[in-house]
Amino acid sequence: MSREPRTSIGRCARSAPTSQTAKTPIKHSRRSRRRARPALAVLGRVQAQESKQAIAALELQYGVLTKTGLWGQYVQYWSHLLHGNLGTSLNFYPASVGGLIRAALPWTVALVGVATVISFLLGTLLGVAAAWRRGSWLDGLLPAMTFFQAAPYFFVAILAVALFATKLGWFPPNSGYDTTTLNPGLDWPFVSNVLDHAVLPAVTIVLASIAGWIIGMRNMMITTMDEDYVLLAQAKGLSSRRVISYAARNALLPSVAGFSLAIGFIVSGALLTEIVFSYPGVGYLLFTAIGSDDYPLLQGIFLIITLAVLLANLAADFVYAFLDPRTRQEA
């Protein structure tokens, strides 16, 4: 068996206990907080009468103060999880955790996912060009890009809102779309409004992350271009485009590892981005859940984030095998 399939199978085997561990801590945390009486918190939010029947029904629904032991509750939780039931939110009662995550996930994937891909592709191309044309104007671009990455993100985002949204009025300052005049749907007025609201947060994400891709790719390209096979290709008279493609393919490998991690954390959203722009994604939902002690929602979000990171790392193994033939050699 080749090394690459065995590596991928081993990664899958190691991912299983990791995903199981991600499901456990908040479950025990919820049990340790039984005295907080989440039923009373729910009744207070929905402004319902605190009758014994209502409290008993909610405690039964949330599994609080039941006669079932710890292992019984854990087995029951796994049963619900395998059926796609992540529980009921405390803060958004009676909405289900799965429904809330499904509603927020497309916003995060569309915004953070597209911005991350644009940042990676643009940063990689600029890094290759900066390494090939050392001493050109591209080297002068690096300090400016590094400044945006080093500056606190919330500071850059607030400045962007103050300048381009408040003062110039080019873009909307917050939200994912105009909630006062539009209803969600696959029509051009709604789609164009969503794109208009996404431009400013997407640009700030790209500005805050592109410098890392440029510098990383530039440094790897400079190292790779001193390799013997690149010097031989140049000596044989191959075109510059051909030589660059050979060097870039090998220099790209470390960036692929970083990109796989970035893709995995797309699900969690750019937390500060969604907070500053009040964007209705998973990051803003996570922030809301933390502020309201919504433990079922927190547990569901952390589970989805963990699975996304594990799947992204698994996908990176296969991409590595495609880009680097050495990983496909016989053991």
Beta strands, then each sheet from edge to edge (+ up, - down):
end
